[in-house]
Amino acid sequence: MMKQYFIIPLFLILSLNGYSFDRYGLASNITQSNTIDPSAINALIDSANLLCSSNYSKSLYFLDEALDMSQKINYSAGIGDVYYVRSKVYYYKDNYSIAIKYLKKAREIYEKTNSTEGMAKYYFWLGRTETLYGNNVNAIKAFQQAMAYEGKNNSIRGKSKILNSLADVNSKMKNYKIALKYAKEALVLKNKIGNKIEISNTLENLGNIFQEMDSLNKAEEYYSQALKLRKELKDQRRIAGSLYELANIHILKRDPVKAQEELNKALDIFSGLDEKTGQVICLLALSKAYNMLGLSEKSENSIEKAISISNITKNKELLKDSYKQYAEFHSDNKNYAQAYRYFKKYNNIKDSLTNVNNTKIFNELELKYQTEKKDDEIALLKKKTELQKKNNIILILSIVILIFISLLLFFFYKAKAQKLQIKSKLLEKEKIIHKQDMEIKEHETKLLKHELESKNRELASKVLVMLKTNQMLDNILQKLSSLNKNISSNQVKPKDISSIIREIENHSGNTLWQDFDKAFQGVYSEFYEKLLKINPHLTSSEIKMASLLKLNLNTKEIADITFKSESSIKSTRFRLRKKLGLDSDKGLVSFLIKL
């Protein structure tokens, strides 16, 4: 059975690593509302209560938020509950003095507000704390007070928790019949509620009582039932508690191998939860198991770890049992000097806690110590010289090794620094080269852009020249045509004038177009190739039309350049659109400009 300082928690423990306000719908209430809702405060306190034994920092954070909100709206019930849950957090952190301080603050609030529910919680947790310190009579009084308040509240869950705790205390006081009565009544109520966690706690309590009564098989049966339920719930803290209890049974049954396996599992869980009380009791039990297996060194190491953790928690009950077990260990190994030393420490703590006289055992160990003291001193003198020589050799070797390691580290870091320096220089050079490449590319882009603009201006100039030349020639042709019609009798023959007209038409059409075509291909070198790739059966007039449209010339301008009518130009455009396979809703000019 567990020592009086260890009580498996009765509250729901959840592993909520991804926990947030939004799980309770609090984020919007707290951050967006101008008024504070007490239900949001209660939800924060409930969340903190769920986390009080598994995630101390998050639980305290929620409690700070709840306290701040409660004080702003003068919500006394919330302030009292914050102090109550805060006392539980520090209880599980093994800081019992602070836990009691907050418990008293909670009581002051509950008394002022006449909260029977709050007073029931206060007396129940006071009873738990008194049990921890071994004040069993005070614990029973506190639990009875809690039962009176729960009677007013008519709470089945509250009554069942108190009955379970009363059973535990009476078992420690060896009132086994009363303890069994309370435990069985609690189990009936727990089954009515249907809460597996609370059922497992009561089953474990029954196992504790039967263990105290030396009914080991019966105790093992109840512990196993509790463990099964806790594994279903994946409740790590309680799983560890059940494993610890079963290990104690197996130690009593002289089965240290099985006990060792169970205790190592429990110790891993308690370490993960940073539950120092659980770690200490597992280490002490492990020491017994190792001792039974003849592993003295492991046994001693386990006790030393238990003492170290007990000193951190400042829990005298844990320290007392650790010192006692260490004294017994040294006594069994005939190391009476150390046995005397640790029994003295144990005795001092025990006297301060229980005022029980252990003079007989103390004197017996002291006598053995004094008898062997002289022999030990002689043996120590012989060993002292040998140890001194060994220590000197070890010291010299240590210095040599240290110097060697220092040199290795020095050269290693020096080489690493040089490598980093070279790498840094290479990166710097690459940056400069990259910058220069970018500048060259930028310059080339500007040159190409400038060249394209220049050629476009040249094309535009040629088109303008073509337009002006064609207009001029058109005027001449019109005049010559008019002259040709009006000549009636003259030396000038009509056929000569017609010849001049044809020559001007041919010259204007071919020479100007050749110049334009050359300039156009200089700017848009791939245009004709792309055009013919779409349709290789385009005529020369259709290709000419496409090049003029790419320059965004309108129908009239093209007609003036080519000496054709606008209707003829439109007809050519229609054929070109059809041959290029363009839909009616797609612009021919925009298509050619993009080509």
GIJOPE-V371822 format. One line per field, one symbol per residue. burial: 1 if it has 9 or more other C-alpha atoms within 8 Angstrom, else 0. Layout:
burial->???
This chain:
burial->1101110000001000000000000110110000010101111110111111110101110110111011100011111111111111111111110111111011111110001111111111011111111011011111101111111000001111111111111111001101111111111011100001111111111111111100110111111111101110001111111111111111100011011101111110111000111111111111111110001001111110111011101010011111111111111000110111111111101110000000000100110110011000000000000000000000000000000000000000000000000000000000000000000000000000000100110110011001101110100010011001000000000000110010011011100110110011101000100111001001000110111111001010111110010100110110111010010000001011100
